[in-house]
Amino acid sequence: MTKPSTQLSATSRPIPSPSALSAPMTSRARDDERTRARSG
């Protein structure tokens, strides 16, 4: 995995994009669940 740095670079580019978007989305979902639990 560390050896193929050129190939990983190409595949790593599109991966961090959705990953970064997924990170904040999950945290928001957790916050929503917390607020829902408090409200409900």
PyMOL Python script that loads the backbone (N, CA, C, O; Angstrom):
from pymol import cmd

cmd.read_pdbstr("""\
ATOM      1  N   MET A   1       0.840  -1.206   0.000  1.00  0.00           N
ATOM      2  CA  MET A   1       0.000   0.000   0.000  1.00  0.00           C
ATOM      3  C   MET A   1       0.875   1.256   0.000  1.00  0.00           C
ATOM      4  O   MET A   1       0.521   2.277  -0.591  1.00  0.00           O
ATOM      5  N   THR A   2       2.013   1.161   0.668  1.00  0.00           N
ATOM      6  CA  THR A   2       2.917   2.316   0.708  1.00  0.00           C
ATOM      7  C   THR A   2       3.826   2.320  -0.502  1.00  0.00           C
ATOM      8  O   THR A   2       4.358   3.365  -0.878  1.00  0.00           O
ATOM      9  N   LYS A   3       4.012   1.145  -1.126  1.00  0.00           N
ATOM     10  CA  LYS A   3       4.888   1.050  -2.301  1.00  0.00           C
ATOM     11  C   LYS A   3       4.266   1.748  -3.513  1.00  0.00           C
ATOM     12  O   LYS A   3       4.891   2.639  -4.086  1.00  0.00           O
ATOM     13  N   PRO A   4       3.056   1.366  -3.915  1.00  0.00           N
ATOM     14  CA  PRO A   4       2.412   2.022  -5.067  1.00  0.00           C
ATOM     15  C   PRO A   4       1.980   3.439  -4.740  1.00  0.00           C
ATOM     16  O   PRO A   4       0.797   3.698  -4.521  1.00  0.00           O
ATOM     17  N   SER A   5       2.924   4.342  -4.709  1.00  0.00           N
ATOM     18  CA  SER A   5       2.611   5.721  -4.316  1.00  0.00           C
ATOM     19  C   SER A   5       1.990   6.481  -5.482  1.00  0.00           C
ATOM     20  O   SER A   5       1.143   7.350  -5.277  1.00  0.00           O
ATOM     21  N   THR A   6       2.409   6.155  -6.710  1.00  0.00           N
ATOM     22  CA  THR A   6       1.842   6.844  -7.878  1.00  0.00           C
ATOM     23  C   THR A   6       0.400   6.411  -8.094  1.00  0.00           C
ATOM     24  O   THR A   6      -0.471   7.245  -8.344  1.00  0.00           O
ATOM     25  N   GLN A   7       0.146   5.111  -7.998  1.00  0.00           N
ATOM     26  CA  GLN A   7      -1.210   4.599  -8.207  1.00  0.00           C
ATOM     27  C   GLN A   7      -2.122   5.045  -7.062  1.00  0.00           C
ATOM     28  O   GLN A   7      -3.279   5.402  -7.281  1.00  0.00           O
ATOM     29  N   LEU A   8      -1.592   5.018  -5.855  1.00  0.00           N
ATOM     30  CA  LEU A   8      -2.382   5.419  -4.692  1.00  0.00           C
ATOM     31  C   LEU A   8      -2.725   6.901  -4.780  1.00  0.00           C
ATOM     32  O   LEU A   8      -3.793   7.328  -4.341  1.00  0.00           O
ATOM     33  N   SER A   9      -1.821   7.670  -5.344  1.00  0.00           N
ATOM     34  CA  SER A   9      -2.036   9.113  -5.452  1.00  0.00           C
ATOM     35  C   SER A   9      -3.269   9.379  -6.317  1.00  0.00           C
ATOM     36  O   SER A   9      -4.101  10.225  -5.990  1.00  0.00           O
ATOM     37  N   ALA A  10      -3.370   8.647  -7.419  1.00  0.00           N
ATOM     38  CA  ALA A  10      -4.503   8.841  -8.331  1.00  0.00           C
ATOM     39  C   ALA A  10      -5.809   8.409  -7.657  1.00  0.00           C
ATOM     40  O   ALA A  10      -6.827   9.093  -7.761  1.00  0.00           O
ATOM     41  N   THR A  11      -5.766   7.283  -6.974  1.00  0.00           N
ATOM     42  CA  THR A  11      -6.986   6.786  -6.322  1.00  0.00           C
ATOM     43  C   THR A  11      -7.239   7.554  -5.029  1.00  0.00           C
ATOM     44  O   THR A  11      -8.376   7.634  -4.565  1.00  0.00           O
ATOM     45  N   SER A  12      -6.193   8.112  -4.453  1.00  0.00           N
ATOM     46  CA  SER A  12      -6.337   8.818  -3.175  1.00  0.00           C
ATOM     47  C   SER A  12      -6.988  10.186  -3.411  1.00  0.00           C
ATOM     48  O   SER A  12      -7.616  10.740  -2.509  1.00  0.00           O
ATOM     49  N   ARG A  13      -6.840  10.718  -4.604  1.00  0.00           N
ATOM     50  CA  ARG A  13      -7.396  12.051  -4.899  1.00  0.00           C
ATOM     51  C   ARG A  13      -8.928  12.071  -4.797  1.00  0.00           C
ATOM     52  O   ARG A  13      -9.476  12.898  -4.068  1.00  0.00           O
ATOM     53  N   PRO A  14      -9.614  11.198  -5.498  1.00  0.00           N
ATOM     54  CA  PRO A  14     -11.085  11.199  -5.454  1.00  0.00           C
ATOM     55  C   PRO A  14     -11.638  10.670  -4.134  1.00  0.00           C
ATOM     56  O   PRO A  14     -12.784  10.952  -3.783  1.00  0.00           O
ATOM     57  N   ILE A  15     -10.840   9.914  -3.413  1.00  0.00           N
ATOM     58  CA  ILE A  15     -11.309   9.322  -2.147  1.00  0.00           C
ATOM     59  C   ILE A  15     -11.435  10.373  -1.031  1.00  0.00           C
ATOM     60  O   ILE A  15     -12.451  10.393  -0.336  1.00  0.00           O
ATOM     61  N   PRO A  16     -10.443  11.238  -0.843  1.00  0.00           N
ATOM     62  CA  PRO A  16     -10.503  12.231   0.232  1.00  0.00           C
ATOM     63  C   PRO A  16     -11.667  13.218   0.053  1.00  0.00           C
ATOM     64  O   PRO A  16     -12.179  13.767   1.028  1.00  0.00           O
ATOM     65  N   SER A  17     -12.065  13.430  -1.172  1.00  0.00           N
ATOM     66  CA  SER A  17     -13.166  14.366  -1.434  1.00  0.00           C
ATOM     67  C   SER A  17     -14.462  13.895  -0.757  1.00  0.00           C
ATOM     68  O   SER A  17     -15.005  14.608   0.087  1.00  0.00           O
ATOM     69  N   PRO A  18     -14.959  12.714  -1.114  1.00  0.00           N
ATOM     70  CA  PRO A  18     -16.183  12.199  -0.479  1.00  0.00           C
ATOM     71  C   PRO A  18     -15.967  11.884   0.993  1.00  0.00           C
ATOM     72  O   PRO A  18     -16.894  11.982   1.798  1.00  0.00           O
ATOM     73  N   SER A  19     -14.749  11.509   1.340  1.00  0.00           N
ATOM     74  CA  SER A  19     -14.448  11.178   2.741  1.00  0.00           C
ATOM     75  C   SER A  19     -14.605  12.426   3.606  1.00  0.00           C
ATOM     76  O   SER A  19     -15.199  12.378   4.683  1.00  0.00           O
ATOM     77  N   ALA A  20     -14.069  13.532   3.126  1.00  0.00           N
ATOM     78  CA  ALA A  20     -14.146  14.785   3.887  1.00  0.00           C
ATOM     79  C   ALA A  20     -15.604  15.225   4.011  1.00  0.00           C
ATOM     80  O   ALA A  20     -16.015  15.760   5.041  1.00  0.00           O
ATOM     81  N   LEU A  21     -16.379  14.995   2.951  1.00  0.00           N
ATOM     82  CA  LEU A  21     -17.793  15.381   2.990  1.00  0.00           C
ATOM     83  C   LEU A  21     -18.570  14.438   3.895  1.00  0.00           C
ATOM     84  O   LEU A  21     -19.555  14.826   4.523  1.00  0.00           O
ATOM     85  N   SER A  22     -18.118  13.212   3.951  1.00  0.00           N
ATOM     86  CA  SER A  22     -18.803  12.212   4.772  1.00  0.00           C
ATOM     87  C   SER A  22     -18.541  12.481   6.257  1.00  0.00           C
ATOM     88  O   SER A  22     -19.401  12.231   7.102  1.00  0.00           O
ATOM     89  N   ALA A  23     -17.359  12.989   6.561  1.00  0.00           N
ATOM     90  CA  ALA A  23     -16.991  13.242   7.961  1.00  0.00           C
ATOM     91  C   ALA A  23     -17.952  14.254   8.601  1.00  0.00           C
ATOM     92  O   ALA A  23     -18.526  13.962   9.649  1.00  0.00           O
ATOM     93  N   PRO A  24     -18.138  15.424   8.002  1.00  0.00           N
ATOM     94  CA  PRO A  24     -19.038  16.428   8.577  1.00  0.00           C
ATOM     95  C   PRO A  24     -20.492  15.955   8.558  1.00  0.00           C
ATOM     96  O   PRO A  24     -21.275  16.307   9.440  1.00  0.00           O
ATOM     97  N   MET A  25     -20.848  15.159   7.550  1.00  0.00           N
ATOM     98  CA  MET A  25     -22.220  14.654   7.445  1.00  0.00           C
ATOM     99  C   MET A  25     -22.530  13.732   8.622  1.00  0.00           C
ATOM    100  O   MET A  25     -23.617  13.785   9.197  1.00  0.00           O
ATOM    101  N   THR A  26     -21.564  12.890   8.969  1.00  0.00           N
ATOM    102  CA  THR A  26     -21.775  11.938  10.067  1.00  0.00           C
ATOM    103  C   THR A  26     -21.873  12.699  11.393  1.00  0.00           C
ATOM    104  O   THR A  26     -22.699  12.369  12.243  1.00  0.00           O
ATOM    105  N   SER A  27     -21.038  13.702  11.560  1.00  0.00           N
ATOM    106  CA  SER A  27     -21.060  14.480  12.805  1.00  0.00           C
ATOM    107  C   SER A  27     -22.393  15.222  12.920  1.00  0.00           C
ATOM    108  O   SER A  27     -22.931  15.375  14.016  1.00  0.00           O
ATOM    109  N   ARG A  28     -22.911  15.672  11.801  1.00  0.00           N
ATOM    110  CA  ARG A  28     -24.204  16.392  11.814  1.00  0.00           C
ATOM    111  C   ARG A  28     -25.309  15.407  12.182  1.00  0.00           C
ATOM    112  O   ARG A  28     -26.206  15.730  12.961  1.00  0.00           O
ATOM    113  N   ALA A  29     -25.238  14.224  11.626  1.00  0.00           N
ATOM    114  CA  ALA A  29     -26.249  13.198  11.909  1.00  0.00           C
ATOM    115  C   ALA A  29     -26.219  12.865  13.401  1.00  0.00           C
ATOM    116  O   ALA A  29     -27.262  12.650  14.018  1.00  0.00           O
ATOM    117  N   ARG A  30     -25.022  12.826  13.968  1.00  0.00           N
ATOM    118  CA  ARG A  30     -24.894  12.525  15.404  1.00  0.00           C
ATOM    119  C   ARG A  30     -25.523  13.653  16.225  1.00  0.00           C
ATOM    120  O   ARG A  30     -26.216  13.406  17.212  1.00  0.00           O
ATOM    121  N   ASP A  31     -25.275  14.863  15.811  1.00  0.00           N
ATOM    122  CA  ASP A  31     -25.854  16.014  16.524  1.00  0.00           C
ATOM    123  C   ASP A  31     -27.374  15.967  16.436  1.00  0.00           C
ATOM    124  O   ASP A  31     -28.075  16.236  17.411  1.00  0.00           O
ATOM    125  N   ASP A  32     -27.872  15.622  15.251  1.00  0.00           N
ATOM    126  CA  ASP A  32     -29.327  15.534  15.069  1.00  0.00           C
ATOM    127  C   ASP A  32     -29.904  14.470  15.989  1.00  0.00           C
ATOM    128  O   ASP A  32     -30.956  14.657  16.600  1.00  0.00           O
ATOM    129  N   GLU A  33     -29.206  13.365  16.075  1.00  0.00           N
ATOM    130  CA  GLU A  33     -29.690  12.271  16.933  1.00  0.00           C
ATOM    131  C   GLU A  33     -29.689  12.714  18.394  1.00  0.00           C
ATOM    132  O   GLU A  33     -30.588  12.367  19.159  1.00  0.00           O
ATOM    133  N   ARG A  34     -28.677  13.478  18.768  1.00  0.00           N
ATOM    134  CA  ARG A  34     -28.584  13.954  20.160  1.00  0.00           C
ATOM    135  C   ARG A  34     -29.734  14.919  20.461  1.00  0.00           C
ATOM    136  O   ARG A  34     -30.377  14.829  21.507  1.00  0.00           O
ATOM    137  N   THR A  35     -29.978  15.833  19.539  1.00  0.00           N
ATOM    138  CA  THR A  35     -31.055  16.803  19.749  1.00  0.00           C
ATOM    139  C   THR A  35     -32.398  16.090  19.753  1.00  0.00           C
ATOM    140  O   THR A  35     -33.300  16.453  20.508  1.00  0.00           O
ATOM    141  N   ARG A  36     -32.525  15.090  18.920  1.00  0.00           N
ATOM    142  CA  ARG A  36     -33.788  14.332  18.856  1.00  0.00           C
ATOM    143  C   ARG A  36     -34.007  13.588  20.170  1.00  0.00           C
ATOM    144  O   ARG A  36     -35.115  13.548  20.703  1.00  0.00           O
ATOM    145  N   ALA A  37     -32.937  13.008  20.672  1.00  0.00           N
ATOM    146  CA  ALA A  37     -33.034  12.253  21.927  1.00  0.00           C
ATOM    147  C   ALA A  37     -33.418  13.213  23.066  1.00  0.00           C
ATOM    148  O   ALA A  37     -34.193  12.857  23.954  1.00  0.00           O
ATOM    149  N   ARG A  38     -32.872  14.415  23.025  1.00  0.00           N
ATOM    150  CA  ARG A  38     -33.174  15.394  24.077  1.00  0.00           C
ATOM    151  C   ARG A  38     -34.621  15.881  23.944  1.00  0.00           C
ATOM    152  O   ARG A  38     -35.336  16.018  24.936  1.00  0.00           O
ATOM    153  N   SER A  39     -35.030  16.136  22.714  1.00  0.00           N
ATOM    154  CA  SER A  39     -36.393  16.621  22.480  1.00  0.00           C
ATOM    155  C   SER A  39     -37.404  15.511  22.776  1.00  0.00           C
ATOM    156  O   SER A  39     -38.386  15.724  23.487  1.00  0.00           O
ATOM    157  N   GLY A  40     -37.147  14.322  22.217  1.00  0.00           N
ATOM    158  CA  GLY A  40     -38.054  13.197  22.390  1.00  0.00           C
ATOM    159  C   GLY A  40     -37.856  12.616  23.770  1.00  0.00           C
ATOM    160  O   GLY A  40     -38.525  11.649  24.134  1.00  0.00           O
TER     161      GLY A  40
END
""", "prot")
cmd.dss("prot")
cmd.show_as("cartoon", "prot")
cmd.util.cbc("prot")
cmd.orient("prot")
